[in-house]
Every structure is written in structure tokens, then in C-alpha cells.
Amino acid sequence: MIPDFSFERAAMDRGFLRIAGVDEVGRGPLAGPVTAAAVVLDPMRIPEGLNDSKKLSKKARQRLYDEIIEVADVSVAHASVEEIDEINILRASHLAMMRALDGLHALGRPADYTLIDGNMLPRDLTLPAETIIKGDGRSQSIAAASIVAKVCRDYVMLSLAQQHPGYGWETNMGYGSKSHMLALQKLGITPHHRRSFKPVHNML
């Protein structure tokens, strides 16, 4: 299945003008923030080859990221490790989504309708919206958001990897890979580890 613009068209047919696709990345890692993006595509300038970021090579993701930034309205936001530990990962990912949508508003380019990846709307969302299960593989706007969120979170993890060498964050992006787990035992827990996540929690 390749994402298309049918969900966006259906919303436009109901009178909405600015449809934001929203997705997050980083729910599973043991370290680093959860990152969300909100993207409003221009129907006349949709980049070629949009798809779920997990299905794209790093090179393709970067190319599409550059194109999306050029032709679309984009906002990226994070929820911190502290917030993840405090309110849980689901609520934190919804918080990041809300911040991304607020960011479009702050740019003076607010959305009037939202397509959200998954099966649950953030509880504070006041915009008209719909959830789409596996939306990053079905809606071009959500696919664009998944690409932007992934590239931006990878940048964050590369930066954190330089500050905390040895955990392999430049390649595992904070996920619990074998090398990351070994480093946790050898080097200990950093301030960027999610203490509420079982492997980290058990070490504490």
C-alpha cells in the first residue's frame, strides 16, 4: 500500500482547507525524547515517494525531508524524558503532537483539520480530527509527518551520542539494542534514559 491524498481530499470536500498530518517517533526507545511533527501539504506540490519513514532508506528520508521543509508548512516538537517518566509514553507522545500543532499556530499557519496516526486522539485536542491506523502508510500528510519526525529525532540522538559516547545512540537511536544494553550495564544510566522503562527501571 502506498499513501495517497484521499483522506485529505475527503476533509477538503467537507469544507476544511488546511489539513495537518500528525505522527510521532520514539515511543519504544530507552533513551531520548519522543518527537512529533505536524505537516500541512500543498496539494499542488506533494513530494514524490512519500511513505512510512520506516520503509524508506536513510538517504530517501533525508531527500524527502528537505523537499517537505521546502514546500509544506511544518512544525516539530518533543516531549522530554522527564515528561515521559512523569505522565507515561502515550500521554507524552500526545503532548508532543499537541505541541507540534501549536507550533503551526505560532507560525501563523494553523491547521483546521487533523489526521492523526494511530487509534487515539490526544485528549486536549480541540480541532476537528480523525485517527488513521497505520496512517503513515495510508495518508501522504501523515507519511510526511513521520519522515520529518524521524529525521529530527535522529538529529537529537546524534547530538546526545556525542555528549554520551559508548551507548551507540548514533546508530541505535536510543532503542534497546544489544550494544546499548551492554553499555547500560558497563557505563550506567544517563539523565537521558527513561527511568520508567523496565530495563532501565530494573537497573535502578
N, C-alpha and C positions, 0 to 999 in steps of 0.2 A: 504493500500500500504506500502510495506517495501522497504527501499532504497537498491539499488544494485550497481554494478560496471559497468553498461552498458555505461554510459556517458564517464567514464574514458577509458574503452576499445575502444570505438569509436575514441577517441582522439589518443590513442596509435596506432590504426590501420592506422591513418593518419601520423604517424611518431613521435608524441610527446612522451617524456619519463617521464617527471615529471609533473604530473597534480595536481594542488592545488585546493582543495575545499575551498571556502571562504564564511563566513557568519558573521553576526553581531547580537548582542543582545543589548537591552536597548534603542530602539528608542522611546518607549512610556513613560518611567518614567518621573517624575517631578524633580528628583534629580539624581546626579551621571553621570559618563561618558557614552559614547556609546563605546562598546567593540567589536572588530573584531578578528577573528582567521583565519589563513591560514594553511591548513593541507595537506601534501603530504603523502598519504598512500603507504605502501609497499604492492603490490598486493598479495604477498605470506604470509603476516602477518596482515590480516584485522581482527580487534577485532570483536567478536561475539556480535550481538544485537545492532549494530549502528542504531540510529533512530533520528528523530527530537527531540531535547533536551526537548521540551515542553511535549512530550509524555512519557518521562521517569521519574521514581521516582528519588528523590534526591540521594538515595543510588546507584541506577543503573548508574546515571550520573557520580557520583564520581568514581565508579569502572571503567567505560569506559574511563573517563578522564585519570586515572592512566595508563590504558593499552595503550591509544593513545600516551601519552607522551613517553612511553617506546619503541613503535615500529614504530612511524611515525616522520617525520620532521614537527615541529610545531612552529608557531610564533603567538604571541598575541600582539595587540596594542589597544590603546584607542584614542578617541578624547574627549577633556575636555569640561566641562560645558561652559567655556568661548568661545570655538570654536563653540559649538552647538549654543550658543546665537548669535555669530557673523555671521556664514555662513549658518545657518539653519540645521535641524537634518538630512535631506537627504544627503547634502554635507558633513556633519560631519561624518556620517556613512561610506560614500565612502572614506573619508580621513583616517579613522581607517582601512578600508580594504586595502588601498594602503600602509599604514604603516606596516600592517601585512605581505603583500607580500614583501615589502622592507626588513623586518626582516629575511625572508627566505634567501634573497640575502646576507644579512650581516653575516648570519651563514655559508655562502659558500655553501648553498643548494638551489639555486634558482629554481623556477618553470619555465617550458617553455610553460605551458598552464594553463588556469584558468577557473574553473567552479564557477560562482557567483550566490548566491541565490537571487532571485528577477527577475525584468524585465528591469533593467537598469544597464549598465556598468559605473563604475567611469570614469569621462571624461578624467582623466590623465593616464588611463591605456594604456600601450604600448604593453603588452603581448597579444598574441592570446587568445581569451576568448569567452565564451558563457554564457548567463544568463539562469537560470532554475527557472521557477516559482514554488514555494513550493519545492525548491531544497533540503531542509533539510529532506524532506520525500521521496526523489527520488534518490539522489546520496549519496553513502556512504562517499565520501570525504567531501561533504557539511554537512552531518549529523555529522561527526566527528568535523568539524569546529564549528558547532552550540553548541555541547557539551562543547568543550574547552572554547569557548567564554562565555557561560553561567556560567560555574564553576568559571572562572577567574573574571567575573564581580561580581558574588555573593561574592567572597572573598573581593573585593574592597568595596562593600556595607557593609559587616560585619565590616570591619575596620572603615569605616566612621560612622557606627552606634555607635561604642564605643566612637568616638570623639564627636558625637552629639546625646546623648541619648534622647529618648522621641518621635522620629519620626517613630519608628518601622521599620527602614531600614533593620534590621536583618531578618525580615520576609516579608515585602512588597517590598524589594529591590529597593525602591525609587518610586514605582508606586503609583498612587493617590488613595490609599485605604482610607476607611472611617477614620481610626485612624490617617493616615498621614495628611489628610485634616484638622482634628480637631487640630492636633499638630501644623500645619502651622498657624492656627488662634491664638492658645494659645502661642506658642513659637516664632513665626515669621520665617523669611526666613534666611536660612544659605547661606554661599558662595557656597555651593554645589547644590543649587536649580537652575533650568533652568529658568532664568528670561523671556525668550521669550515664554515660555509655558503659555497658557492662565490662568490657575488657579493661578499661581504664579504672572504673569504679572498683573492680576486684583487686586491682593492684594497690589501691589506696587502703 
